[in-house]
Amino acid sequence: MQNNVKGFGFRGWMLMIYQFLANLSMVVFTNYPMNALSQIYSPKNPQLLSMLFTVSMVVGIVIQLILSANIGKVKSVKNLSIAIGVAAMVFSAGVMLIKPDLQGGNLVVPWAVCYFMSCLLIIIWCTFVIGVLIGQWFPRRKGTVMGLVTIAFPLGNALLNVFMKLTMGGGMPNPTAGFLPFFIVTCVGILIGIVFITDYPEQCGAYRDNDKSMTPEIANAMMMQEIEDKKHTVWTIGNTFKCPDFWLITLPAGMMLFGSVGMMTQTAGVIGSYGYGADSKEFGLIMLGVAVVAIIGSTLLGLLDTKIGTRKAMMAAFGFMIASGVIGAIQQFPCMVIAMLLLGVFMGASSNFTVSAAVQYWRREDFPSVFARVNPIANLCQAVAPVILVAILSSVGYHGDFILVGVMGVVSMIMVAMVKPDRIKAMDDKYRTAAGKSLDDALVGRK
């Protein structure tokens, strides 16, 4: 990396804040109702919320796969992100304002529609379209950047206790009071995106990776060429799915999301197994500990990603995933706490790797198309996690969830160890030769 690459630049920081606040909204508006308020919104069948979340994710995956075929032709990904973010907050306002049916015990249909649409749009917004912007602004330093912005996930889970106190503090449940601060902060994030963010840093006088080693003229010429090349990527859906390394990266990334995001939707049930509710001091202290560890883990694994490469950083994360599963399988309170802390280490980094892998092993011009396939397939694992984990928790106990997480960690580590960057490069060379494109790119197929 060049010696004059310092910091992230003002505009780069604005993009990171935009992504950070979108990530926070994902935790609040998808996780909080399912994790802490299912007994308020759907007391007769709390699993309905997990089912709504899963279906919304599956629909979102289909939409992302459709978009993936044309993402390089989208005129402005930034504008697309703003449009989706605004729509997500409109439906999130419904989640916040529509009152639950406390007497009848039934799920209120208008609220359920708003929750479904909020989940669907927020997932596409924060994990997909803004992720494309991150890759276009920070192609080499994406690990470090994602390590910082995904701190929002553990921080959001730590704030669940605060949310519950705002919601339950007045006697009669008042979810509006709990959601409102987060809703306001997310709207501020959208305003930041509108004012400060562009599709490419060169469009606002900034630099890719904040690397000022090239002149603005050269940077702009490279940007224009990249925009044109993205319209005709050689990594079509068929070519992407034929690449074994795509699956060896994507499925483990999905299993990491399953183990981290999925388990975070069940924290009330896991910690509640020992009699500590989501509004208790003990619950708050445990989640604060998870957040602190996750912030450190996300940052360090992000730096590791930039330093030694995505594949090796993922293997380190899977080591913590395995340890969490082994220790969490022991049904003792101290073991549960330790397992939750270990879960936090890789939870903070779990959303890093879908962006990192697509940037690390494919060309800049192909990144949006490949990422648009990595992300939804990995998210499919995340989508089914709440339904599977709540069923195991209810029938076997929380230790069954941790055992499954540990097994997934072992399988994932083996799969990632089988990834061959040289094979990706060889396939890229083959496709580009057939398309009459140049092969000179030092970034493709990095270790």
N, C-alpha and C positions, 0 to 999 in steps of 0.2 A: 504494500500500500504506500502511496506517496507520502513524503514527509510533511507536505502542506495540507494533509487531510486532518483537520482539527474540528472537533465538535460536529454538530449536525446542521449548523446554519439556522437563522431565524425561521425561514420558511419550512425547513426540515423539521424543526421543533413543533411548528404549528400542525404539520401533517401528523406527527407522532401524537400530539394532544388530541387531534381529531379521531385517530384510531383508538387511543386510550379510552376516550369517553364513549365511543361506540361500543367497545368491549364491555365497559361498565354497564351500559344499558342492556346488553345481552344478558348479563348475570341477573340484573334486577327484574326485567320484564319477562324473562323466560323461566328463570330458576326460582325466584322468590315465591310466586304463586304455587308452583309445583312442590317446592321443598317445605315451605313453612305455612302456606295458607290453604292447602287442599281441604282441611277440615272446615274452613270457613266457606270456600267457594263450592265445594262438592262433598259435603259430609256423608251423603249416602253411598258414594262411590269415589273415594279420593283418587283411585287409579285412572279416572277419566282424564285428569289433567296430564298425566304422563302419556296417555294415548293421544291426546290432542297435540302435545309437543312432538311426539314421534311422527304423526301424520304430517304435521306442518314441515318437519325436516325433510321427509321423503318428497313432498311436493317441491320444496326448495331445491332439492338435489336434481330433480327432473328439469326445473327451470334453469339451473346453472349449467347442466349438460347441454341444453338447447342453446344457451348463450355462448357456450364455449366454442361452438362452430363459427361464431361471428364476432367474438369479442375484439379481434384485431381490427374490425371494420367499424366499431363503435366510435363515433366522432369525438366524444368526450366522456371518458370513464368518470372524471370528476363530477360532471353534471349528472350522470347516471347515479352516482353515489348520493348526491344531494337529494335527488328526486326520491330515491328509495328510502333514505333516512327520514325525510319529511313524512312520507306515507307511513313509515313504521311508527313515528311518534303520534300520528293521528290516531292509529289504532291503539297505541299504548295509552293515549289519553282515555280511551274507552275502558281499558283494563283498570286504569286508575280511578275513574269516576263512577262507573256502573256499580251499584251496590249489590252485594250477595244476598241471596234469599235465605236469611237466617232462620226464619220460621219454618218454611217448607222443606228445607234441606236439599233442594234440587239445584242443579247447575243452571244458572241464568243464561238463556240462549244468546242474547245480544252480547253478554260478557264473553261467552265461549267463542263467539265469532271474532271478537276483538282480540282475544288471547291468541287464537289460531293465526290470525293475520299478522299480529305483532311478532310472534315467534318466526313466522315465515319470512317476513321482510327484514327483521333484525339480523337473522342468520345470514341472509344474502348480503346485507349491508356491511356488517362488520367483519365477516370471515372471507368474503369474496371480493366485492368491488373495491373496498378500501385496501384490501390486501394486494390487488393489482397495482394500485398507486404506490404502495410501499415498495414493491418490487421494481417499479419504474424509477423511483427516486433513489433507492439504496440497493443496487444490484450486488455490490460486494459486501456491504455492511448490514445486510438484511438480518443476520442472526443477532447482532447487537441491538439493532432497532426493535426487532420483534421481542427480544428478551425484556426490553424496557416497557413496551406498550402492553404486553400481556400481563404485567403486574396488576392490571385492572381486574383480572379474574380472581386472584386470591384476595385482593383488597375488597372487591364486591362481596365475596363470601364472608369476609370478616365483618362487613357492615350489615349483614343479615340480622345480627342481634340488635343493632340500632333501629333498623327497619321495624323489627317486631315490637320494640318498645314504643315507637311512634304509632304503630297500628293498634296495639292492645292497651296502651297506657291510659285511655279514658274509660275503661270498663267495656263499653260496647265497641266491637272491632271497627276501626276506621282506616281501611287500606289506603284511602286517598291521602291521608296525612303521611303515611309511610312512603308512598310512591313519589309524592310531589317534589321533594328536594332532588331526587335523581332525574326526574322528568325535566326540571329546569336546567340542570347541569348538562344533560344530553342536548337540549335545544341550544345551549351556548356552544357546544361542540359543533353542531350543524352550522351555526353562524361563522365559526372559525373556518370551517371548510369552505363556505361560500366566499368569504373575504380573502383568505390567504392562500388557498390551495389551487394548484394548476395540475394538469395531467402530467407534465414533465417539468423538472426544475428549470430547464433552460427557458421555459416560457415566461418565467418571472425573474430572470436574471440570476437564478441560483445554479448550483452545480450538482451533477450526479455524484452521490456519496459525499457531497461537499468537497469534492476534489477539484481544486482550482489550478491544476497543473496544465490544463489546455486553455486555449483562447476561447472566448465566447463564440467566435465565428466557426471554429472547428466543432465545438460542442453542439451548436445549432445544426450544422451540416450532418453530424452523426444522428441527431434526433430526427431530422426529416427523413433520413434514409431508414432509420428504425421504424418510424411510423408507416412508411410505405411497405417495408418488408413484412410487418405484422399482418398486413392485409392478405398475404399469400404464404402463410406458414406451411412448411412441409410436414409439420406434426399435426396431421389431421386426426380425427377421432380414431379412425382405423389404425393408423400408424402408432398412435400413442398406446392404444390398448394391446397392440402386438408386442410392445416392448416389455420384456419380463421385469426389468428393473423398475418400471413404473409401478407395477403391482408390489414388488418387494419393498418399495418405499411407502406407497400409499396405504396399504393395509396395516402395516405397523403404526403409521401415523394415526390411522383411525382407531386402532386398539389403544393407543395412548390417550386419545380423546375419550374413548369409552371408559377407561379406568380413572381418568381425572375428572372430566366434566360430569360423567355419569355418576361417580361417587359423590360429587359435590351436591347433586340433586337429592341425595339420601342422607345428608349429614344430620338432619333432624331425627331421622329414624335410627341412625347408628348411635349417635350420642344419647338419644332418648332411650336407648336400650338400658341405660344405667340410671334412668329417672331424671335426666336433665333436659328440660324443654328448651325450645329455641329462644325463649325470652329469659332464660336463667343466666346467672353470673358465670357458672361453670361452662355453659355452652359458649358464651361470649369469649371467655379466656382461651378455650381450646381453639376456636376459630381465629382468634387474634394470633395465637401461636402458629397456626397453619399459614396465615397470611404473611407473617414475618419470614417464616422459612421459605414460603413460595416466592416472595419478592427476591430473596437472596438467590434461590434456585433458578428462577427465571432469568435474572441478570447474568449469573455465572454461566449457565448453560448457553445463553445467547452469545456471550463473549467466546465461549468454547467453540460454538458453531462457526463464528467468524475466524477463529484462530486455527482450528484443526479440521474443519469441514463438517457438513451436516450429518453424514453417516456416523462418524465417530461420536459426535455429540448426542445423537439419538441413542446410540448404544449405552452411553453413560446414563442417560435418562431411564432407559429400560432397567438398568441395574437398581435404581431406586424403586422402580415399579415392582420388581421382583421382591426386594426387601420388604416393601410395604405389604405385599400379599402374604409373605411368610409370617411376619410378625402379627399382622391383623388376623390371621387364622387362629391365633391363641386367644381364647375368650376370657381375657382379663382386662380390667380397665386401663392399667398402665400400658399394656400392649396395644390396646385400641388407640390410645393417645399417640404413641410412638408411630404406629402405622399411619395415622392421619397426618402426622408431621412429614413422614416420608412421602406420602401422597402429595403433599404440598410442594415438595421439591420439583417433581416432574409436572405437576399441574400447571405451574406458572409458565412452563416452557412448552406445554402440549400443543398449543396453537401456533407456536413458532415454526414448526417443521414443515407444514404444508407449503408455506411461502418459501422457506429456505431451500427445500429440496428442488422445487421448480426453478428457482433462480440459480441454484448451485450447479445443476447438471444439464440444464438446457440453455440455449442462447437467449439473449434479451428479446429478440424478435419473436421467439417461440414461447417465452415465459407466460404471457397472459393465457394462451390457448391451453398449455399443459397444466398450469395452475387451476384453470377453470374445470379441469377434470380431476386433478388430485383432490382439490378441496371438497367437492360434493361427495365423492366416494368415501373419503375419510370421515366426513360428517355423517354418512349413513351409519357408521358404527356408533357415533355419538347419539344419533337419533333413536336407535333401539335400546340404548343403555338404560334409560330410566325405567322402561317397562320390564326389562329383564332383571335389573338389580332390585327393584321394589318387589318383584315376585319372589326372588331368592331370599331377600330380607324377611318377607312375610312368612315364608314357608320353612326356611332353614335357619335363618339368623344372619346377622351382619357379617359373621365370619365367613359365610359362604360367598359373599360378595368379594371379600378380600382374597379368598382362594382363587376365584375366577380372574381377578386382576393379576395375581402372581403368575398364573398359567399363561395369560396373554403376554405378560412381560417376557417370559422365556421364549415363547413362539416368535414374538416380535424381534427379539435380539438375534435369533438364528436367521430370520428372514433378512434383516438389514445387513448382517454379516455377509450375505450372499450377493449384495448389490455390487455390480461391476461398472464403474464409470466409463471405462474404456469401451464397454459394449454399447453404452448409450452413444458415445462419440462415433463408433463405427456405424451404427444405424443412422445417425445424423448425417454422416458423410455420404452414406448410400442414398438417402432421400434427397440430399442437396445436389448430388451429382446428377441424379435422374431429372431434377428440376432445373438444371443448368445454373445453379447458384454457387457462389464462392464458398470455399472451405476454410478460409483463414479467419479463425476466431479462437483466441487463446483461452476463452472462458468455458467453452462447452466441454462437458465431461470432466470437470475438475474433481479431484479426489475428495 
